[in-house]
């Protein structure tokens, strides 16, 4: 089997009438990757920066414009649109059994500053296309099928990632959310209310978004890989077996500062030098694990007074440590914090540390991963199993129901930058895999019920 279908065959794949997949007869589907691609580029125009860059921040005007477009596409696909109190937007294809837990898919549409057009958005627009294609051929699921646009996967406005999926999983506390403010001093609840969401209180808003295993049976997320492996290996699809989770740390070194000329070197306790030594220590500790699944980044630096003729008094850093192995990641975190204390003592600076978050990694659910694998095999696509080192809403959906992800290649592995790109052909294959797997998990209303 070649690693790529001919472009002419994949620009608008029309599935021949399928025999069966895992014993279920499947409908004929007509899915256009070019149409999904065009819709993604239109969605990208709702941006605070000119395209190809995309900047779309939670509950801003452009975020609301994007939501309106997503709801329009859901309606055009014949889905029932609903929204919850935190702003998660659902498009639902009703099932024959109203008591059956839904089978979900989706992702996010917010974008960090100067990002691209495909991160997250593929899972939303592609999910709408998948459900629309199933509906168009008269497929009626036994369990409801739903596509969700999660509120704020990115942490840009309030420093909190995955607020919508956290709320759905019950993994977000009102007391903590109440402490968060954006750059203008607005609270999360104020911003939500300003966008037409929210509730009488934070706790009520979170309760209104809650999902449980009783109403959600399985979840799938279609996403660009955000890395180079699939493209480099000439593979069409990646089946995600586990999602790494970050531990985020805030570290602040404080010295006494002084005049750059008059303050003698042997008397200094330079906060920036402590920070520099610490950043190198993070790299050393991570590499010492010997695992490519362990990564660490010192991604935020603030040095003050930030003047060329002044010895730095303050250095505030934020550290991101990720792994699919929780024990190994937490061991790195402990070593990093211990090294910060050693450096502070050796350089005679004061130290403050805070663990911002330390979420557990997630393993893919057996049933959804098997459904994706069966769809890939049925379509004759080339694939590999892999872990996701990036953070996704699926991390929290896995706390509610069995969850799995499917990746498609993105050019050069680029993501979170304006030249992020996925081809219409790869998009089409990903949407096809998603649609077939969703149909398998939800079951055919006309077929004998099979437990997920």
LINNORCOR-V617339 format. One record per pair of residues at least 24 apart in sequence whose C-alpha atoms are under 6 Angstrom apart, sorted by the first residue. I is the first residue (numbers start at 0). GAP is how many residues later the second one is. If there is no record, write none. Layout:
i=I gap=GAP
i=I gap=GAP
//
This chain:
i=2 gap=231
i=2 gap=232
i=2 gap=379
i=9 gap=415
i=10 gap=414
i=28 gap=104
i=32 gap=391
i=32 gap=392
i=32 gap=394
i=32 gap=395
i=33 gap=390
i=36 gap=387
i=43 gap=73
i=51 gap=366
i=52 gap=61
i=52 gap=62
i=52 gap=63
i=52 gap=365
i=53 gap=60
i=53 gap=61
i=53 gap=62
i=54 gap=56
i=54 gap=57
i=54 gap=58
i=54 gap=59
i=55 gap=54
i=55 gap=55
i=56 gap=53
i=57 gap=94
i=58 gap=136
i=76 gap=55
i=83 gap=125
i=84 gap=112
i=84 gap=113
i=84 gap=120
i=84 gap=123
i=84 gap=124
i=85 gap=111
i=85 gap=112
i=86 gap=64
i=86 gap=110
i=87 gap=61
i=87 gap=62
i=87 gap=63
i=88 gap=59
i=88 gap=60
i=89 gap=57
i=89 gap=58
i=90 gap=55
i=90 gap=56
i=91 gap=53
i=91 gap=54
i=92 gap=51
i=92 gap=52
i=93 gap=50
i=94 gap=46
i=94 gap=47
i=94 gap=48
i=94 gap=49
i=95 gap=46
i=95 gap=349
i=96 gap=45
i=96 gap=46
i=99 gap=43
i=100 gap=113
i=100 gap=114
i=100 gap=115
i=100 gap=116
i=101 gap=41
i=101 gap=42
i=101 gap=43
i=101 gap=113
i=101 gap=114
i=101 gap=115
i=102 gap=42
i=102 gap=114
i=102 gap=115
i=102 gap=116
i=102 gap=339
i=103 gap=41
i=103 gap=42
i=103 gap=43
i=103 gap=115
i=104 gap=42
i=104 gap=114
i=104 gap=115
i=104 gap=116
i=105 gap=41
i=105 gap=42
i=105 gap=43
i=105 gap=115
i=106 gap=42
i=106 gap=43
i=107 gap=41
i=107 gap=42
i=107 gap=45
i=109 gap=42
i=113 gap=303
i=114 gap=301
i=114 gap=302
i=114 gap=303
i=115 gap=300
i=115 gap=301
i=115 gap=302
i=115 gap=304
i=122 gap=99
i=122 gap=100
i=123 gap=25
i=125 gap=305
i=129 gap=301
i=129 gap=305
i=139 gap=305
i=140 gap=301
i=140 gap=302
i=140 gap=303
i=140 gap=304
i=141 gap=300
i=141 gap=301
i=141 gap=302
i=141 gap=303
i=142 gap=299
i=156 gap=25
i=157 gap=24
i=161 gap=231
i=164 gap=228
i=164 gap=231
i=165 gap=230
i=166 gap=39
i=166 gap=42
i=166 gap=43
i=167 gap=41
i=167 gap=42
i=167 gap=43
i=168 gap=231
i=173 gap=28
i=173 gap=29
i=211 gap=188
i=212 gap=187
i=212 gap=188
i=216 gap=184
i=217 gap=183
i=217 gap=184
i=217 gap=185
i=218 gap=184
i=219 gap=183
i=219 gap=184
i=219 gap=185
i=220 gap=184
i=221 gap=183
i=221 gap=184
i=222 gap=184
i=223 gap=183
i=223 gap=184
i=223 gap=185
i=223 gap=186
i=224 gap=182
i=224 gap=183
i=224 gap=184
i=225 gap=187
i=225 gap=189
i=226 gap=186
i=227 gap=184
i=227 gap=185
i=229 gap=179
i=230 gap=178
i=234 gap=147
i=234 gap=148
i=235 gap=146
i=235 gap=147
i=236 gap=146
i=236 gap=170
i=236 gap=171
i=237 gap=145
i=237 gap=146
i=237 gap=147
i=237 gap=168
i=237 gap=169
i=238 gap=146
i=238 gap=167
i=239 gap=145
i=239 gap=146
i=239 gap=147
i=239 gap=165
i=239 gap=166
i=240 gap=123
i=240 gap=145
i=240 gap=146
i=241 gap=120
i=241 gap=121
i=241 gap=122
i=241 gap=145
i=242 gap=118
i=242 gap=119
i=242 gap=144
i=242 gap=145
i=243 gap=78
i=243 gap=79
i=243 gap=80
i=243 gap=117
i=243 gap=145
i=244 gap=77
i=244 gap=114
i=244 gap=115
i=244 gap=116
i=245 gap=75
i=245 gap=76
i=246 gap=73
i=246 gap=74
i=246 gap=110
i=246 gap=111
i=247 gap=71
i=247 gap=72
i=247 gap=108
i=247 gap=109
i=248 gap=69
i=248 gap=70
i=248 gap=105
i=248 gap=106
i=248 gap=107
i=249 gap=67
i=249 gap=68
i=249 gap=103
i=249 gap=104
i=250 gap=65
i=250 gap=66
i=250 gap=101
i=250 gap=102
i=251 gap=63
i=251 gap=64
i=251 gap=99
i=251 gap=100
i=252 gap=61
i=252 gap=62
i=252 gap=97
i=252 gap=98
i=253 gap=59
i=253 gap=60
i=253 gap=95
i=253 gap=96
i=254 gap=58
i=254 gap=94
i=255 gap=57
i=256 gap=54
i=256 gap=55
i=256 gap=56
i=257 gap=52
i=257 gap=53
i=258 gap=51
i=259 gap=49
i=259 gap=50
i=259 gap=51
i=268 gap=78
i=268 gap=79
i=268 gap=80
i=269 gap=42
i=270 gap=41
i=270 gap=42
i=270 gap=43
i=270 gap=44
i=271 gap=40
i=271 gap=43
i=292 gap=30
i=293 gap=28
i=293 gap=29
i=294 gap=26
i=294 gap=27
i=295 gap=24
i=295 gap=25
i=323 gap=37
i=361 gap=33
i=363 gap=39
i=363 gap=40
i=364 gap=37
i=364 gap=38
i=367 gap=36
i=368 gap=35
i=370 gap=66
i=371 gap=65
i=374 gap=58
i=374 gap=61
i=374 gap=62
//
